C-alpha cells in the first residue's frame, strides 16, 4: 500500500512539473469568449427580433440556445467609436474617437485622433492577464487605412494574432486587392469574406485548446455595398438594394451556422461564451423596417441608430431560450462584466464608464443600472447625418431608467421621451417634466464639456 501511494505521488509530481514547464494547464473555469460584432446590422434584421420580413435561422438558433436582450445599446451610432467603447469600457467621446476614422483631414475636422491610444484599457490585454490566448479576426477600424500610416499594430492592444481588413493596420492581402474596402481583385471575394473569417476563427480555437481563448470576430460584409456574387460586379445600382441585402444576409447567417457547428465539432460548445451584436444601426433602413419601426438609423442617436440586437450564449452557465426585457445594457459594460466572469482585474487608474452587468448577462437576475448612459455624435457640420431629417438627432443623449433626453450642447433642441412607453420616440414629454429636463440636460452637457477628449489640430498637408 505504501508503495502504491508513493507511486501515485511521484506520477502527480511529474504531471505538475510537466504542466509547469509546458504551460499547458487547461483552465476549465474560464470560458472561451467570442464577440460577434456585426457591421451595420439593425435590430430588425434578425427574425428572432422582427416580424419575419427576413429569416435568419442560424442566428435564431443562437438566440434559442442562449439569452436575448431587448434593451441593449451600442455606445455610438457609427463604427469606430462604438468599437473603441466596447474595447475599452469607456465612452468614445472620452477617448477622442468621435466618428468613423477616415483620412487625417477629416479626423481633424471631426476633432478626433487618428487611432485609439494604446494606453487606453483593452479587453484583450486584460484577458491576457488571466491566461487567455487572444485573436482579432475581421474589421478593426480603430486606426490605420487611408493615409493614416502610423497606426499601432493590433498586437499593441493585447492580441496574439490578427487578420484584418482595409480599415486597419497591416490588412490581409487576400482581402485587400486594392486601396479600398473591397475590390474585384481580392483573392477572397466579397461574398466569401465571412466564411474566411470563420475558418480563421476555428483554426485559432483548434490550435489553442490548451487555454481559454478570446476572439474578436468582427465581419464587415453586412456593411454595404452588398455584392452577393460575381454577377453583381457591374450592377452598381443594386449594391444598396433590399434584394442584395437579403442575399448577403442569407449567406452571413449561413456562415454563423458554420461557426456554431465548428465550435461543436471542436468539443468546446459547453464552455464557450458567445456574444452576438452589432456596432450601430443600419443604412439604409428601407422605411425603418430594419429598425423595427424605431426612429433613427446609422449616424443618429434616436433608438434605431443605437439600440441593437444582443444575444449571449454559454451553455455551461446560461439557461437557453429566455429573454431579458428589463436590464439596460451598453457596450461599455462588456469589459467590466467579462472581468467579473473571468476573474480578471481592471486597471486601477482608469475611471470606467461601464459597470458590471454580469448577473444580467448570465441570466442570474435582471439588474438596474447605477450609471446613466450618455452619447455624443454629430457636434459639427463635418459629421455624416441621415438623409431623412426626421432621423437627425441632437448631438447629445442621455438615458436614465426609462427616460431618454436628447439635446445639443448649446441647450437647443431639447426632447424627452418615456422610452418604455414610447420606444419609437414619437411624443416629446419635456414640457410635462421640466425639473427632469433641467437635471438631465445639465448632466449630459457638463459631461460633454468636461470629459470630451479633443485633439489639438495640426496643419494638414495637401
Buried (B, 14 or more C-beta within 10 A) or exposed (E): EEEEEEEEEEEEEEEEEEEEEEEEBEBEEBBBBBBBBBBBBBBBBBBBBBEEEBBBBBBBBBBBBBBBBBBBBBBBBBBBBBBBBBBBBBBBBBBBBBBBBBBBBBBBBBBBBBBBBBEBBBBBBBBBBBBBBBBBBBBBBBBBBBBBEEBBBBBBBBBBBBBBBBBBBBBBEEBBBEEEBBBEEBEBBBBBBBBBBBBBBBBBBEEBBBBBBBBBBBBBBBBBBBBBBEEBEEEEEBBBBBEBBBBBBBBBBBBBBBBBBBBEEBEBBEBBBBBBBBBBBBBBBBEBBBBBBBBBBBBBBBBBBBBBBBBBBBBEBBEEEEEBEBBBBBBBBBBBBBBBBBEBEBBEEEEBBBBBBBBBBBBEEBBEBEEBBBBBBBBEEBBBBBEBEEBBBBBBBBBBEEBBBBBBBEEEEBBBBBBEEBBBBEEEBBEEBEEBBEBBBEBBBEBBEEBBBEBEEEEEEE
